[in-house]
Amino acid sequence: MRYTDINAATIDRWVDEGWEWGKPISHEDFLAAKRGEWQMLLTPTRPVPKEWYGEIRGRRVLGLASGGGQQMPIFAALGAECHVLDYSTRQIESENRVAAREGYTIHAVRADMTLPLPYPDESFDLIFHPVSNCYIEDVLPVWKECHRVLKRGGRLLAGLDNGLNFLVDEDRGGDRVTGFLPFNPLKNAQQRAELEAADCGLQFSHTIEEQIGGQLKAGFRLLDVYSDTNASGPLKEHGAAAFWATLAIRDN
């Protein structure tokens, strides 16, 4: 079994247990979005600035590792043509259920984003990629594939884990550094044992060179960035930014 299969099975189980990021929006939230009352998250707490999206109506949008019926229904309510790729069966099922409930079409594909994306070149106007590449070992191939499938002038909106959460143990108060970087359970048996004991799947830290530098290497131009905290816990209480969000564009 590949490590991404382990993560897909883990997330399926989390969704069945009521995972926050696996709960679809309500019918009322969908109607509110149609009225123009909406917001979306790339990171745990801070809404994405609306100017990051550009024009949405009529655009082809890919939710990359964005299953679960949280963002794509809003894009659909705003008039986008919606596609979503996720490796979790449960997250894909949620997307299809919400689309059936609200009467729009969703092109939902279950696939591993560490492999070439199953789309032709220049397929999309916008990619929405919430925090999720902490579940893969190498992010540069993903950035390259995003660049390939975006149209010229297309936008990549990405949520990024900056690795801080791997340094502290929130269960022990989060006030003391107990871990170390890089965090790679495929290369470090102790780190893998810690994740397995906590039922966290297999997660990985990534540097700014990998996350933002990788987007630049793939050919993107960075337009904007902001930071965000955890939704709760000691790191949030200390004001520590554990996440970044980036807006990048494909120029050519």
Helices and strands as residue ranges (DSSP letters): H 3-16, G 20-22, H 27-34, G 50-52, E 60-64, H 72-77, E 81-86, H 89-102, E 106-110, E 124-129, G 133-135, H 140-149, E 150-161, G 164-166, G 170-172, H 189-197, H 208-218, E 220-228, H 234-237, E 243-250
